[in-house]
Amino acid sequence: MISLGLRLTLNGGRETLLRVLVTAAAVALGVGMLLITVAGLNAVNAQNARYGWLETGALPQLPAAQQTNRPDPLWWLLTVDVFDGHQIGRVDIAATGPTSTVPPGLSRFPAAGQYYASPALAALLTTAPASQLAARYPGHLAGVVGSAGLPSPDTLLVVVGHSAAQMKHLPGAQEVATIATTPPSDCSGPCISLGIDNSGLDLVFAIAAAALLFPILIFIGTASRLSSAQRDRRFAAMRLVGATPAQISVICAVESTLAAAAGVILGFGLFFAARPAVATVPFTGTRFFAGDLSLSILDILLVAIGVPLAATVAARIAIRRVQTSPLGVNRHVTPPSPRAWRLIPVFVGLAELAYFVHAGRPGSTPGQVAAYLPGLLVTMAGLVIAGPWLTMTGSRLLTRRARHPAALIAGRRLSDQPQASFRAISGLMLALFVTTVAIAIITSINAYNAGPALPTDARATVVDQFTSFVPPDHLATSVPSLPAALLTQLQSQRGVTGVSVVHALSKPPTGRQGLVPYAPRGVIACAQLARTPSIGRCPAGATAVVVQARAQGSDTLGATSRAWPASTISPARLAALPVQYVVVATNGSTQAIEQARTTLERAYPVLYSPETIAENASLSFTAQRAAEFRQLADVVILASLPIAGCSLAVSVIAGIGDRKRPFSLLRLTGAPLSLLRRVIAIESALPLLATAIIAIATGFLAAGLFLNSQLSESLRAPGTGYYVTVAAGLAVSLGIIGTTFPLLARMTGPETARNE
């Protein structure tokens, strides 16, 4: 029977070959997307692990004197620099002995007066003027950091060498036992690093993977049903002449396995062809190395064996009517109508999400994945299960109100075969659900995290905050006063329009564990504040005002040009207070900003890097995580909508092919071709528009429940971009339906009625 199945598959005519090819293409697309998703998860973990060495000094360590059989300790200090809106990791380091651990990516410790740079930073150092970047780092470039020490090809990193004697006197420097290997996601201490915490991404990647796989699976199932009516009749005829159910199963399994195997091979080829391009997508805010998108042996075996096996099972399910009653296929018995119980899974999925609104979100990321992912998956599956019942209900309303033959024919067909009709638009229904959930969540997160509106010159104002993260885990003001020569140098630089100094009015609390947001209060003379208007203004008659960092944990001074409250502090007392901020207003040019930043860093090289107000907002952890979520949402939306469109096109073509004989007979009895076109349009557009409303409403409800539980925030209305996306998706779907009309004319000619 296997050889017979191969002959029927390879020599079964154009329709059989077309079905095999389309199924193989659908499987290839599904396998390719599945492999990319799995490799993406592996890449995030690999990238996160290579950030581990930058966590050196973040975790508590035993004093070197209490450690045995350990290498010589080393001095370590990690700070974050900025150039033109991009973060630069700076590691100041010194060995204390010959066995001190060398950081990954380096062949040796840089000597005092030397530094190593990542390839991306080394290239930047050659193009940027030295006064804007290279002057920040003492000595000269001695080599490049290898890929073993770089999370990404775009990582900007510099390792500056010192002697142990020099490092002892650097504020914030620590003597550590060895280089750490703990990635940010596993760090429980004050993890100051450039790294990502991939624990938060696990939940998003899991949801994104599920959102992509559902439309892919529907596409594969739709493709496998192409010309299913002709195949069922052929199998029914074989049953009637004596073929057993087992023999029919073998023949069907041969066809499905052949198509699936070809699709798996093509899918692996698609994955390796697309891997270099996928590696450039900044899912985590930066590119991957192409090698990070790797597959384990287990991943390969699961896909290579699981997909053909799943295709065989799906094919067996598809021919169950032939197995039970071959006469039923040839006599076109109408299947039973779907029941209202199909709505239950949707309510179950939403109820599971609602439960965690009351119970609260789990504390760990694995717990959150286990909590929210099943609810979303059950809701998506419930929409697919409920779709036929919704289609049938809408079609019956259409039939009662039908005033034209096209509406009557379409309504009766939708009512008799709602499963087949809904199958065509099920992928788009899920795509709209996913789009709604993704955009609603991102919009709400952005609204929740939005700080005060930035002033128009936020990109031109550099703020240097003189606080540093110093053991034992507290922030300490460390600049008693600024040299007059430094202020003069800043004021004389080209493009600088004003310099002002904010003095510390309150001391940061001690013993603050981790990076708890702290908004310090300061005081500034009004004569100086007038030189930097982007950080606020003085009320009439005031000589000094009290200023404070803006809300939500940001370190930058107020981001709106507001009037600060007046202060009664005397000029003499003001001058005696330690310096908290230096604010430099510029004309907004890269030269002016970077030269001012370099001047400040050379004077105070081990403190937080000066940032513009706009950089402080965009480079915060919250802003970067929101950007990562938006990137993933865009990928899901841009991938799911085209896949759903392909599924719609194949379904409409399959529906025309399965009914070409009835349509041909209608044309022979005088029905115009325009009538058949209206029938196809109504059959596809009615369930599409009806289920779109259900999918969008369910998406908003699911997003609201997730936000309420995960972030304790309410749903915010999306912007016009969402409505444009939905309208464009529906318009393209209707256009896809229209593109099948020429095929209708060719497939329903008089010769079809004669040959069938």
C-alpha positions in Angstrom: 0.0 0.0 0.0 2.9 2.3 0.5 4.0 2.0 -3.1 0.4 2.6 -4.2 0.2 5.6 -2.0 3.4 7.0 -3.6 2.1 6.4 -7.1 -1.2 8.1 -6.3 0.6 11.0 -4.7 3.2 11.5 -7.5 0.9 10.5 -10.4 -2.5 11.5 -9.1 -3.0 14.4 -11.4 -2.6 18.2 -11.2 -4.9 18.6 -8.2 -3.0 16.0 -6.1 0.3 17.5 -7.0 -0.9 21.0 -6.2 -2.2 19.9 -2.8 1.1 18.3 -2.0 3.1 21.4 -3.1 0.9 23.8 -1.2 1.0 21.6 1.9 4.7 21.4 1.7 5.0 25.1 1.3 2.8 25.7 4.4 4.8 23.2 6.4 8.0 24.8 5.3 6.7 28.2 6.4 5.6 26.8 9.7 8.8 24.9 10.3 10.9 27.9 9.4 8.9 30.2 11.8 9.1 27.5 14.5 12.8 27.1 14.2 13.3 30.8 14.2 11.3 31.1 17.4 13.2 28.4 19.1 16.5 29.7 17.9 15.5 33.2 19.1 14.9 31.9 22.6 18.3 30.2 22.5 19.9 33.4 21.2 18.4 35.5 24.1 19.8 33.1 26.6 23.3 33.0 24.9 23.4 36.8 24.7 22.3 37.1 28.3 25.0 34.6 29.5 27.7 36.7 27.8 26.6 39.7 29.8 27.5 37.6 32.9 31.1 38.8 33.2 29.9 42.4 33.4 28.2 41.5 36.7 31.5 41.2 38.4 31.3 43.1 41.6 27.6 43.1 41.7 27.3 40.0 43.9 28.6 39.7 47.5 32.0 38.0 47.7 34.2 36.8 50.5 37.2 39.0 51.3 40.2 37.8 49.4 42.0 37.0 52.7 39.3 34.4 53.6 39.4 32.6 50.2 41.6 29.6 49.6 42.8 28.0 46.4 41.6 31.0 44.4 43.4 33.1 41.8 44.9 36.5 42.7 42.1 39.0 43.1 41.6 42.0 40.7 40.4 45.5 41.0 37.1 46.2 39.2 34.9 49.2 38.4 32.0 49.2 35.9 30.4 52.5 34.7 28.1 53.4 31.9 29.2 56.0 29.3 27.1 57.5 26.5 27.9 58.7 23.0 25.3 60.2 20.7 22.5 58.4 22.4 24.2 55.0 22.6 25.4 53.4 25.8 29.1 52.5 26.2 30.1 50.0 28.9 33.4 51.1 30.6 35.3 48.6 32.7 38.3 49.9 34.7 40.4 47.0 35.8 43.7 46.1 37.3 45.4 42.7 38.2 46.9 42.1 41.5 49.0 39.1 40.6 50.0 36.7 37.8 46.9 34.4 38.4 44.3 37.1 38.3 41.4 36.0 36.0 41.5 37.7 32.5 38.1 38.9 31.3 36.6 37.0 28.4 37.4 38.4 25.0 40.9 39.6 26.1 44.2 37.8 25.7 45.7 39.7 28.6 45.1 42.5 31.0 45.5 46.0 29.5 48.5 47.7 31.1 48.2 51.2 32.7 47.8 53.7 29.9 46.2 51.1 27.6 42.6 50.1 26.8 40.8 47.5 24.7 37.7 48.4 22.8 35.0 46.3 21.1 35.1 46.3 17.3 32.1 48.6 17.1 33.6 51.1 19.5 37.0 50.8 17.9 35.4 51.8 14.6 33.7 54.7 16.3 36.9 55.9 17.8 38.5 56.2 14.4 35.6 58.3 13.0 34.7 60.6 15.9 37.0 63.5 16.8 39.3 62.7 19.7 38.0 65.6 21.7 34.5 64.1 21.6 35.2 60.5 22.5 38.8 59.1 22.6 39.9 61.8 25.1 37.7 60.2 27.8 39.9 57.1 28.0 43.5 57.4 29.3 46.3 56.0 27.2 45.9 54.4 23.7 44.0 51.6 22.0 46.0 48.4 22.5 43.6 45.8 21.0 40.0 44.8 20.4 37.7 42.8 22.7 36.8 39.4 21.1 33.3 38.0 20.6 33.6 35.9 23.7 33.2 39.0 25.8 30.6 40.8 23.6 26.9 40.1 23.9 26.3 41.6 20.5 28.3 42.7 17.4 27.0 46.2 18.1 28.1 46.3 21.8 30.1 49.4 22.6 32.6 48.4 25.3 35.9 49.6 26.6 38.2 47.9 29.1 40.7 50.5 30.6 43.8 49.2 32.3 45.3 50.6 35.5 47.8 49.6 38.1 46.5 48.1 41.3 47.8 51.2 43.2 45.9 53.5 40.9 42.7 51.5 41.2 42.7 51.6 45.0 42.0 55.3 44.9 39.2 55.2 42.4 35.8 55.8 44.1 33.6 52.8 43.8 36.4 50.4 42.8 36.2 46.9 44.4 38.7 44.2 44.9 37.0 41.0 43.7 38.1 37.4 43.7 37.5 36.5 40.0 35.4 37.4 37.0 31.7 36.6 37.5 29.7 34.3 35.3 26.2 35.1 36.6 23.9 36.6 33.9 21.6 39.5 34.8 18.5 37.3 34.9 20.1 35.3 37.8 21.6 38.3 39.7 19.8 39.0 43.0 22.1 41.8 44.1 22.6 45.4 42.9 23.3 44.4 39.3 24.8 47.5 37.6 25.4 46.4 34.1 24.7 46.9 30.4 23.0 43.5 30.4 19.4 42.5 29.9 17.3 40.5 32.3 15.9 37.8 30.0 13.6 36.6 32.7 11.2 39.3 31.7 11.5 38.4 28.1 10.7 34.7 28.7 7.0 35.5 29.2 6.9 37.8 26.2 8.7 35.3 24.0 6.4 32.5 25.1 3.3 34.5 24.3 4.8 35.7 21.0 5.7 32.2 20.0 2.2 31.0 20.7 0.7 33.9 18.8 2.8 33.0 15.8 2.3 29.3 15.9 -1.5 29.4 15.9 -1.8 31.1 12.5 0.9 28.8 11.2 -0.9 25.7 12.3 -4.1 26.9 10.8 -2.3 27.6 7.5 -0.9 24.1 7.5 -4.3 22.6 8.2 -5.9 24.8 5.5 -3.3 23.8 2.9 -3.8 20.1 3.7 -7.5 20.4 2.9 -6.9 21.8 -0.6 -9.1 19.8 -3.0 -10.3 17.8 0.0 -13.6 17.1 -1.6 -12.0 15.4 -4.6 -9.7 13.4 -2.3 -12.6 12.3 -0.1 -14.5 11.1 -3.1 -11.5 9.2 -4.4 -11.0 7.5 -1.0 -14.7 6.8 -0.7 -14.7 5.1 -4.2 -11.7 3.0 -3.1 -13.7 2.0 0.1 -16.7 1.0 -2.0 -14.6 -1.3 -4.2 -13.1 -3.1 -1.2 -10.3 -1.1 0.3 -10.1 -1.4 4.1 -9.9 1.6 6.5 -6.3 0.6 7.3 -5.3 0.7 3.7 -6.9 4.1 3.2 -5.1 5.3 6.3 -1.8 4.1 4.8 -2.4 5.8 1.5 -3.4 9.1 3.2 -0.4 8.9 5.5 2.0 8.4 2.6 0.7 11.6 0.9 0.7 13.7 4.1 4.1 12.4 5.3 5.7 13.0 1.9 4.4 16.6 1.8 5.4 17.1 5.5 8.9 15.7 5.0 9.4 17.9 1.9 8.1 20.9 4.0 10.5 20.1 6.9 13.5 20.0 4.6 12.4 23.3 3.0 11.7 24.7 6.4 15.3 24.0 7.6 16.6 25.6 4.5 14.3 28.6 5.1 15.6 28.9 8.6 19.3 28.9 7.6 18.7 31.3 4.8 16.8 33.7 7.0 19.1 33.4 10.0 21.6 36.2 9.0 18.6 38.6 8.5 16.9 37.5 11.7 20.1 38.0 13.7 19.9 41.7 12.8 16.5 42.2 14.4 17.1 43.8 17.8 14.6 41.7 19.8 16.6 42.7 23.0 17.5 46.2 21.9 20.7 45.0 20.0 21.6 42.5 17.3 22.5 38.9 17.8 25.6 37.1 16.5 24.3 34.8 13.8 25.8 31.8 15.7 23.6 32.7 18.7 20.6 31.6 16.6 21.4 28.0 17.1 19.5 24.7 17.5 20.2 21.9 19.9 20.0 18.3 18.8 16.8 18.0 20.8 15.3 21.0 19.0 16.2 19.5 15.6 14.8 16.0 16.5 11.6 17.4 17.9 10.9 19.4 14.7 12.1 16.8 12.2 10.1 14.0 13.8 7.2 15.9 15.4 6.0 17.8 12.3 5.6 14.9 9.9 4.0 12.9 12.8 1.6 15.7 13.5 0.8 16.0 9.7 0.0 12.3 9.6 -2.3 12.5 12.6 -4.1 15.6 11.1 -4.5 13.7 7.8 -6.0 10.7 9.6 -8.5 13.0 11.3 -9.3 14.7 8.0 -10.5 11.4 6.4 -12.5 10.2 9.4 -15.8 10.6 7.5 -14.5 8.3 4.7 -13.4 5.8 7.3 -16.8 5.7 9.0 -19.1 6.0 6.0 -17.9 6.2 2.4 -21.5 6.5 1.2 -21.9 9.6 3.3 -19.2 11.4 1.3 -20.6 10.5 -2.1 -24.1 11.5 -1.0 -22.9 14.8 0.5 -24.5 14.3 3.9 -24.7 17.6 5.8 -22.6 17.5 9.0 -24.4 18.3 12.3 -24.7 21.9 13.3 -22.3 23.3 15.9 -23.6 23.8 19.4 -23.4 26.7 21.8 -21.0 24.8 24.1 -18.2 25.9 21.8 -18.3 29.2 23.6 -17.2 27.6 26.8 -13.4 27.5 26.1 -13.3 31.2 25.5 -14.9 31.9 28.8 -12.6 29.4 30.5 -9.5 31.2 29.1 -10.7 34.6 30.2 -11.7 33.3 33.6 -8.2 31.9 34.1 -6.8 35.4 33.4 -9.4 37.0 35.6 -8.5 34.7 38.5 -5.0 36.2 38.7 -6.5 39.7 38.8 -7.9 38.7 42.1 -5.1 36.4 43.3 -2.3 38.7 42.1 0.6 37.9 39.7 3.1 35.1 40.7 6.4 36.4 42.0 8.7 34.5 39.6 8.9 34.7 35.8 8.3 30.9 35.4 5.3 31.3 37.6 4.0 34.1 35.4 4.5 32.1 32.2 2.6 29.2 33.8 -0.1 31.6 34.9 -0.8 33.8 31.8 0.3 31.6 28.9 -2.4 28.9 29.4 -5.1 31.5 29.7 -4.1 33.2 26.4 -3.7 29.8 24.6 -7.1 28.6 25.8 -8.6 31.9 24.8 -7.1 31.6 21.3 -8.1 28.0 20.9 -11.6 28.9 22.2 -12.0 31.5 19.5 -11.2 28.9 16.9 -13.6 26.4 18.5 -16.4 29.0 18.8 -15.9 30.3 15.3 -18.2 27.8 13.5 -21.0 28.5 15.9 -20.6 32.3 15.5 -20.6 31.8 11.7 -23.7 29.7 11.8 -25.6 32.1 14.0 -24.7 35.1 11.7 -25.6 33.2 8.6 -29.0 32.3 9.9 -29.7 36.0 10.5 -28.5 36.7 7.0 -30.8 34.0 5.5 -33.8 35.4 7.3 -33.1 38.9 5.9 -31.9 37.9 2.5 -33.4 39.9 -0.4 -31.2 38.7 -3.2 -30.2 35.3 -4.5 -26.5 35.8 -3.7 -27.2 36.5 -0.1 -29.7 33.5 0.1 -27.2 31.1 -1.5 -24.3 32.3 0.7 -26.4 32.3 3.8 -27.6 28.7 3.3 -24.1 27.5 2.5 -22.7 29.2 5.6 -25.5 27.7 7.7 -25.0 24.2 6.3 -21.2 24.2 6.5 -20.1 26.8 9.0 -16.9 24.8 9.9 -15.6 25.0 6.3 -16.7 28.7 6.0 -15.0 29.7 9.2 -11.9 27.8 8.4 -11.1 30.3 5.7 -11.0 33.3 8.1 -9.9 31.6 11.3 -6.3 32.7 10.8 -7.3 36.3 10.3 -9.5 36.1 13.4 -6.5 35.0 15.5 -4.3 37.6 13.8 -6.7 40.4 14.8 -6.9 39.0 18.4 -3.1 39.0 18.6 -2.7 42.4 17.1 -5.3 43.8 19.5 -3.7 42.2 22.6 -0.1 43.3 21.5 -1.0 46.9 20.7 -3.3 47.4 23.7 -0.6 46.1 26.1 2.2 48.2 24.5 0.0 51.3 24.5 -0.9 50.9 28.1 2.7 50.2 29.2 3.9 53.3 27.4 1.2 55.4 28.9 2.0 54.0 32.4 5.7 54.6 32.0 5.5 58.0 30.4 7.1 60.8 32.4 6.5 64.5 32.0 6.7 65.9 28.6 10.2 66.6 27.4 11.1 70.2 26.7 11.9 71.2 23.1 15.6 71.4 23.9 15.8 68.1 25.9 18.3 66.7 23.3 20.5 69.7 23.7 20.9 69.9 27.5 23.6 67.8 29.2 23.1 66.9 32.8 25.9 65.4 35.0 24.6 64.0 38.2 27.4 63.7 40.8 26.3 60.6 42.6 27.9 57.2 42.4 26.9 53.7 43.4 29.4 52.9 46.2 29.6 50.0 48.6 28.0 49.3 51.0 25.0 49.7 48.6 24.1 53.3 48.9 24.3 56.5 46.8 26.6 59.1 48.1 27.2 62.7 46.9 30.9 62.9 46.2 31.7 66.4 44.7 32.1 69.1 47.3 32.7 71.9 44.8 33.6 72.5 41.1 36.8 74.1 40.1 36.4 77.5 38.5 38.7 76.4 35.6 36.2 73.6 34.7 33.3 76.0 34.5 35.3 78.4 32.4 36.4 75.5 30.1 32.8 74.4 29.6 31.5 77.9 29.0 34.2 78.6 26.4 33.5 75.5 24.3 31.9 75.9 20.9 28.2 75.4 20.9 27.7 75.7 24.7 25.1 78.4 25.5 25.0 78.2 29.3 26.2 76.3 32.4 24.5 76.1 35.7 25.2 74.3 39.0 22.7 72.6 41.2 23.8 72.2 44.9 22.7 69.3 47.1 20.0 70.3 49.5 19.3 66.9 51.0 21.5 63.9 51.4 20.6 60.5 49.9 19.5 57.9 52.5 22.1 55.3 53.4 21.6 51.6 53.5 19.3 51.6 50.3 19.5 48.1 48.9 19.7 47.8 45.2 18.9 50.5 42.7 15.8 51.9 44.5 14.6 55.1 42.7 15.7 58.2 44.5 14.7 61.7 43.5 17.2 64.1 45.3 16.3 67.7 46.1 18.7 70.5 45.2 18.9 74.3 45.1 20.1 76.6 42.3 20.6 80.3 42.0 18.1 82.0 39.7 20.9 83.8 37.8 22.4 80.5 36.8 19.0 78.8 36.1 18.3 81.5 33.5 21.2 80.1 31.4 19.7 76.6 31.2 15.9 77.2 30.8 15.2 73.5 29.8 15.3 72.5 33.5 12.8 75.1 34.7 12.5 78.7 35.7 12.3 80.9 38.8 9.1 82.6 40.0 9.2 86.4 40.0 11.4 87.9 42.7 13.1 84.7 43.7 16.9 84.5 44.0 17.1 80.8 44.4 14.8 77.8 43.9 14.5 74.2 45.1 14.6 71.7 42.2 14.0 68.0 42.2 14.6 65.0 39.8 11.4 64.2 37.9 9.1 61.4 39.0 9.1 57.6 38.4 12.7 57.1 39.5 14.5 59.1 36.8 17.6 60.9 37.8 17.3 63.9 35.5 16.0 67.2 36.6 12.4 68.2 35.8 11.6 67.5 32.1 9.2 70.4 31.7 9.9 74.2 31.9 8.1 74.6 35.2 8.5 77.2 37.9 10.3 75.8 40.9 9.4 76.9 44.5 11.5 79.7 45.8 14.2 79.1 48.4 15.3 81.4 51.2 18.9 80.1 51.3 21.6 82.7 51.4 24.2 83.0 48.6 27.0 82.2 51.0 25.3 79.1 52.3 24.4 78.0 48.7 28.0 78.2 47.6 29.1 76.1 50.5 26.8 73.2 49.7 28.2 70.2 47.7 27.5 70.0 44.0 24.7 67.7 42.9 24.3 68.5 39.2 26.1 70.4 36.4 23.7 71.4 33.6 25.2 72.4 30.3 22.9 73.9 27.6 24.1 73.5 24.0 23.0 74.3 20.5 22.1 70.6 20.1 25.0 69.7 17.8 26.8 66.4 18.3 30.1 68.3 18.6 28.9 70.5 21.4 27.2 67.8 23.4 30.0 65.2 23.1 32.7 67.7 23.8 31.0 68.9 27.0 30.4 65.3 28.0 34.0 64.5 27.4 35.2 67.5 29.5 33.0 66.5 32.4 34.1 62.8 32.2 37.8 63.7 32.2 37.3 65.8 35.3 35.1 63.1 37.0 35.8 59.8 35.1 34.3 57.3 37.5 30.9 58.7 38.2 27.7 58.3 36.1 28.2 59.5 32.6 26.6 62.9 31.8 23.4 62.4 29.8 21.1 64.7 27.9 17.5 64.9 29.3 16.3 63.0 26.2 19.0 60.3 26.6 18.1 59.8 30.3 14.5 59.1 29.3 15.3 56.8 26.3 18.1 54.8 27.9 16.3 53.9 31.1 15.6 50.3 31.8 11.8 50.9 31.5 12.2 52.7 28.2 14.4 50.0 26.7 12.2 47.1 27.9 9.2 48.9 26.4 11.1 49.2 23.1 11.9 45.5 23.2 8.2 44.7 23.7 7.3 46.9 20.8 9.8 45.2 18.6 8.4 41.8 19.5 4.8 43.0 19.0 5.7 44.4 15.6 7.3 41.1 14.6 4.2 39.1 15.7 1.8 41.5 13.9 3.9 41.7 10.7 4.3 37.9 10.6 0.8 36.8 11.6 -1.2 39.0 9.3 0.5 37.8 6.0 0.3 34.2 7.2 -3.4 34.6 7.9 -3.8 36.3 4.4 -2.2 33.3 2.8 -4.5 31.0 4.7 -7.5 33.0 3.5 -6.4 32.8 -0.1 -5.8 29.1 0.0 -9.2 28.5 1.8 -11.1 30.5 -0.8 -9.4 28.8 -3.7 -10.1 25.4 -2.0 -13.7 26.3 -1.5 -14.1 27.2 -5.2 -12.4 24.0 -6.2 -14.6 21.9 -4.0 -17.8 23.5 -5.4 -16.8 24.0 -9.0 -19.3 21.4 -10.3 -22.3 23.0 -8.5 -21.2 26.5 -9.6 -20.8 25.2 -13.2 -24.3 23.8 -13.1 -25.6 27.1 -11.8 -23.9 28.9 -14.7 -25.4 26.4 -17.2 -28.9 27.1 -15.8 -28.4 30.8 -16.5 -26.8 32.2 -13.3 -24.5 35.1 -14.2 -20.8 35.0 -13.2 -21.4 38.2 -11.2 -23.9 36.3 -9.0 -21.3 33.6 -8.1 -18.8 36.3 -7.3 -21.2 37.9 -4.9 -21.8 34.5 -3.3 -18.1 34.0 -2.8 -17.7 37.6 -1.5 -20.5 37.2 1.0 -19.4 33.8 2.2 -16.0 35.1 3.0 -16.7 38.7 4.1 -19.6 38.1 6.4 -17.8 35.7 8.8 -14.7 37.8 8.5 -16.3 41.0 9.6 -18.5 39.3 12.2 -15.6 37.4 13.9 -13.4 40.4 13.6 -15.6 42.2 16.1 -15.6 39.2 18.4 -11.8 38.9 18.1 -11.1 42.6 18.8 -13.4 42.7 21.8 -11.9 39.5 23.2 -8.4 40.9 22.6 -9.2 44.1 24.5 -10.7 42.1 27.4 -7.7 39.7 27.6 -5.2 42.6 27.4 -7.1 44.4 30.2 -7.0 41.4 32.5 -3.3 40.8 31.8 -2.5 44.4 32.6 -4.6 44.5 35.7 -2.9 41.4 37.1 0.7 41.8 35.9 1.1 45.6 36.2 -1.9 46.6 38.3 -2.8 49.0 35.6 -6.0 49.6 33.6 -6.3 49.4 29.8 -5.5 52.5 27.8 -7.1 53.1 24.5 -4.7 52.5 21.6 -3.8 55.3 19.2 -4.9 55.8 15.6 -2.1 53.4 14.4 -4.1 50.5 15.8 -7.2 51.3 13.9 -5.3 52.0 10.7 -3.6 48.5 11.1 -7.0 46.8 11.6 -8.6 48.6 8.7 -5.7 47.9 6.5 -5.7 44.2 7.4 -9.4 43.9 6.7 -9.0 45.8 3.4 -6.2 43.5 2.3 -8.3 40.5 3.2 -11.2 41.7 1.1 -8.7 42.3 -1.7 -7.4 38.8 -1.4 -11.0 37.5 -1.8 -11.3 39.6 -4.9 -8.2 38.2 -6.5 -9.8 34.8 -6.6 -12.6 35.9 -8.9 -10.7 35.3 -12.2 -10.1 31.8 -11.0 -13.8 31.4 -10.5 -14.5 32.0 -14.2 -11.9 29.4 -15.3 -12.9 26.7 -12.9 -16.7 26.9 -13.4 -17.0 26.6 -17.2 -19.4 24.2 -19.0 -16.6 21.6 -19.4 -16.4 21.2 -15.6 -20.0 20.0 -15.4 -19.3 17.5 -18.2 -16.1 16.2 -16.8 -17.1 15.8 -13.1 
